Amino acid sequence: MTANRGPPAERVRAKLAERAGPDLAQGMPAGYQRMGRVLLLRLPERLRPHFAAIGAAWQREIGVTTVLTQVGPIRGEARRPTVEVIAGGPTETEVVEHGIRWRFDAARIMFAAGNRTERLRAGRRVAPHERVLDLFAGIGYFTLPAARAHPTVRVRAIEQNPEAYRYLIENARINDVADRVEATLGDNRTVELPAGRFDRVFLGYLPSALPWVPIAVRAARPEGAELHIHTVADVRGGAEATVGRLAEILGVPRSALDGRTQIRRVKPYGPGRDHLVVDLRTPVGSPSGPGAG
């Protein structure tokens, strides 16, 4: 019988202890995100003299090609990660999730493992013959599950980051849905969109897609549509505050959203904060407020 060697982080920590001592080794976090052949860590700066050794140990333990560590915040509207290669080199990778192939450069494009359930749910919510709008398409996080939901579904996907847009086009091709996806490179605030056309709109932007709700409402079918609005809110009272803010943006009383909204917690988003998704069923009134122009 093969002995239980313990979790990968424990094995790497043991190797680091041999090199740097047990006290320093205890400061290495156990968490990691594997993205195909690329591994992402969050190592404290005090371990910098040992970054190369830690990266090489992780390569050996779990068989990845490249190891990255996050060295700064997610930057700008394009949500670019700030990372450093500590072992290996190539950062382009491919993740297979729920039968979908996601190809991207892990050093330049963020792929949140914690959003896995939402990506799966996107495909399950879409019905045959729907016209779907993805205002923040990225590499196809919600576009691809929606397009794969049924051969009659059509998706309009908007993305302003040229690099993410390139992978969006490639991912639609390798997942055999290129004929169902109309992708546009540009800022969704200036891209011309048909009014009253879409059955479903995804607004997958953090820290908050609420300012873009008026754009989504104008694009939604007047007979009724469903919006999926991502935002970050306080753990305590944040959900109700979000609905109140949504009512303000729509220019309707808070009571007008009763029975038309459903809020789900996706994952923690820093101390005391949660990543939420608000499902909103329209119509509820006339759009107003930020993003209306």
Secondary structure as GFF3:
##gff-version 3
##sequence-region A 1 293
A	DSSP	alpha_helix	8	20	.	.	.	ID=ss1
A	DSSP	alpha_helix	22	25	.	.	.	ID=ss2
A	DSSP	beta_strand	33	35	.	.	.	ID=ss3
A	DSSP	beta_strand	38	41	.	.	.	ID=ss4
A	DSSP	three_ten_helix	45	50	.	.	.	ID=ss5
A	DSSP	alpha_helix	51	62	.	.	.	ID=ss6
A	DSSP	beta_strand	66	75	.	.	.	ID=ss7
A	DSSP	beta_strand	80	87	.	.	.	ID=ss8
A	DSSP	beta_strand	92	97	.	.	.	ID=ss9
A	DSSP	beta_strand	100	105	.	.	.	ID=ss10
A	DSSP	three_ten_helix	113	115	.	.	.	ID=ss11
A	DSSP	alpha_helix	116	125	.	.	.	ID=ss12
A	DSSP	beta_strand	131	134	.	.	.	ID=ss13
A	DSSP	alpha_helix	143	148	.	.	.	ID=ss14
A	DSSP	beta_strand	154	159	.	.	.	ID=ss15
A	DSSP	alpha_helix	162	174	.	.	.	ID=ss16
A	DSSP	three_ten_helix	178	180	.	.	.	ID=ss17
A	DSSP	beta_strand	181	185	.	.	.	ID=ss18
A	DSSP	beta_strand	200	203	.	.	.	ID=ss19
A	DSSP	three_ten_helix	210	212	.	.	.	ID=ss20
A	DSSP	alpha_helix	213	219	.	.	.	ID=ss21
A	DSSP	beta_strand	225	234	.	.	.	ID=ss22
A	DSSP	alpha_helix	238	250	.	.	.	ID=ss23
A	DSSP	three_ten_helix	254	257	.	.	.	ID=ss24
A	DSSP	beta_strand	261	268	.	.	.	ID=ss25
A	DSSP	beta_strand	273	282	.	.	.	ID=ss26
###
